[in-house]
Amino acid sequence: MMDKFERWELERMYRDGYGPTAIADELGVSINTIKSYIRRHPSMKNATHCLYCGKTFSQTKGCKVKKFCCDRCRSAYWNYKYRKGGNPDGKGRPQA
């Protein structure tokens, strides 16, 4: 049984891209517990990160895979990456 803090850490680590094995090792919980928690919470399975701002959003089943949370992020990402030749992360222009 996981406490509230462990569940919060599990969700944070999973959204940051850690796999079930790495999460289990870090939290000291059985890997089967981690896998069953992810399986029982479908909102975590469909979570994706925006390429521009990093916000987590859900994918719609049966539709094209989304890469951005909104049109503003999509436009900002492509404008900065291709028109201005900078860093697509939106964290400032790289120094020459």
Helices and strands as residue ranges (DSSP letters): H 4-15, H 20-27, H 31-40, H 42-45, E 47-49, E 56-58, H 71-78, I 79-83
